[in-house]
Structures are given as structure tokens and as C-alpha cells.
């Protein structure tokens, strides 16, 4: 942590790191960290209760556990960021539909 704080040009917040004179929050608004998310072709089997993805059948719990690693291969991060973590929120199987939110945590690259 730096002894001298820098000011964000946009919001005026005092922070340790700025990029293009912006704090991380303001920089993310101007330059979103996620460039692209490739769509996943998921199928839920109502008979066996498993999820089919990429020629493999997963138990629902196993799929939810492995989903952050599977998403890591499908998310393209914009230049200027490094990926810290991918979290899955609100995972749900309803009927034959599979839904979830992806939370991507990024930081500036040095």
C-alpha cells in the first residue's frame, strides 16, 4: 500500500492505484473487464437428472462445483485487467432450464 494516495479524475476518490487517471470502479465503467462470454450449450435430462455439456454428463452438484473452471475457458477478459476469481451465484435448475449468474472479479494489470 502506498503512503501517497492518488485521486480519481472522475469521482475524486483517493486510491492506491489508478489507470488512465481513473480508480478501478470508474475505469470498469469506461472499459468493461469482460470482453466476451462464449455461450454454453447445456442440456438437462429429465430422465436421469444430469446435465449434458461438452460430451459429458454431470450430476447437478458436480456441475455446479466445476462451473467456475468451465466458465474460465469461456470468458475473455479485456486488455488492462487480470482475472482474480469467477464465482457462480443463483444456480438453479427449473424443469429443463438451467440458470445462473457469473460474477467476475478483476483487477488492473501492472
Secondary structure as a PSIPRED ss2 file (coil, helix, strand):
# PSIPRED VFORMAT (PSIPRED V4.0)

   1 X C   1.000  0.000  0.000
   2 X C   1.000  0.000  0.000
   3 X C   1.000  0.000  0.000
   4 X C   1.000  0.000  0.000
   5 X C   1.000  0.000  0.000
   6 X E   0.000  0.000  1.000
   7 X E   0.000  0.000  1.000
   8 X C   1.000  0.000  0.000
   9 X C   1.000  0.000  0.000
  10 X C   1.000  0.000  0.000
  11 X C   1.000  0.000  0.000
  12 X C   1.000  0.000  0.000
  13 X C   1.000  0.000  0.000
  14 X E   0.000  0.000  1.000
  15 X E   0.000  0.000  1.000
  16 X C   1.000  0.000  0.000
  17 X C   1.000  0.000  0.000
  18 X C   1.000  0.000  0.000
  19 X E   0.000  0.000  1.000
  20 X C   1.000  0.000  0.000
  21 X C   1.000  0.000  0.000
  22 X E   0.000  0.000  1.000
  23 X C   1.000  0.000  0.000
  24 X H   0.000  1.000  0.000
  25 X H   0.000  1.000  0.000
  26 X H   0.000  1.000  0.000
  27 X H   0.000  1.000  0.000
  28 X H   0.000  1.000  0.000
  29 X H   0.000  1.000  0.000
  30 X H   0.000  1.000  0.000
  31 X C   1.000  0.000  0.000
  32 X C   1.000  0.000  0.000
  33 X C   1.000  0.000  0.000
  34 X E   0.000  0.000  1.000
  35 X E   0.000  0.000  1.000
  36 X E   0.000  0.000  1.000
  37 X E   0.000  0.000  1.000
  38 X C   1.000  0.000  0.000
  39 X C   1.000  0.000  0.000
  40 X C   1.000  0.000  0.000
  41 X C   1.000  0.000  0.000
  42 X C   1.000  0.000  0.000
  43 X E   0.000  0.000  1.000
  44 X E   0.000  0.000  1.000
  45 X C   1.000  0.000  0.000
  46 X C   1.000  0.000  0.000
  47 X C   1.000  0.000  0.000
  48 X C   1.000  0.000  0.000
  49 X C   1.000  0.000  0.000
  50 X E   0.000  0.000  1.000
  51 X E   0.000  0.000  1.000
  52 X E   0.000  0.000  1.000
  53 X E   0.000  0.000  1.000
  54 X C   1.000  0.000  0.000
  55 X C   1.000  0.000  0.000
  56 X E   0.000  0.000  1.000
  57 X E   0.000  0.000  1.000
  58 X E   0.000  0.000  1.000
  59 X E   0.000  0.000  1.000
  60 X H   0.000  1.000  0.000
  61 X H   0.000  1.000  0.000
  62 X H   0.000  1.000  0.000
  63 X H   0.000  1.000  0.000
  64 X H   0.000  1.000  0.000
  65 X H   0.000  1.000  0.000
  66 X H   0.000  1.000  0.000
  67 X H   0.000  1.000  0.000
  68 X H   0.000  1.000  0.000
  69 X H   0.000  1.000  0.000
  70 X H   0.000  1.000  0.000
  71 X H   0.000  1.000  0.000
  72 X H   0.000  1.000  0.000
  73 X C   1.000  0.000  0.000
  74 X C   1.000  0.000  0.000
  75 X E   0.000  0.000  1.000
  76 X E   0.000  0.000  1.000
  77 X E   0.000  0.000  1.000
  78 X C   1.000  0.000  0.000
  79 X C   1.000  0.000  0.000
  80 X C   1.000  0.000  0.000
  81 X E   0.000  0.000  1.000
  82 X E   0.000  0.000  1.000
  83 X E   0.000  0.000  1.000
  84 X E   0.000  0.000  1.000
  85 X E   0.000  0.000  1.000
  86 X E   0.000  0.000  1.000
  87 X E   0.000  0.000  1.000
  88 X E   0.000  0.000  1.000
  89 X E   0.000  0.000  1.000
  90 X E   0.000  0.000  1.000
  91 X E   0.000  0.000  1.000
  92 X E   0.000  0.000  1.000
  93 X E   0.000  0.000  1.000
  94 X E   0.000  0.000  1.000
  95 X C   1.000  0.000  0.000
  96 X C   1.000  0.000  0.000
  97 X E   0.000  0.000  1.000
  98 X E   0.000  0.000  1.000
  99 X E   0.000  0.000  1.000
 100 X E   0.000  0.000  1.000
 101 X E   0.000  0.000  1.000
 102 X E   0.000  0.000  1.000
 103 X E   0.000  0.000  1.000
 104 X E   0.000  0.000  1.000
 105 X E   0.000  0.000  1.000
 106 X E   0.000  0.000  1.000
 107 X E   0.000  0.000  1.000
 108 X E   0.000  0.000  1.000
 109 X C   1.000  0.000  0.000
 110 X C   1.000  0.000  0.000
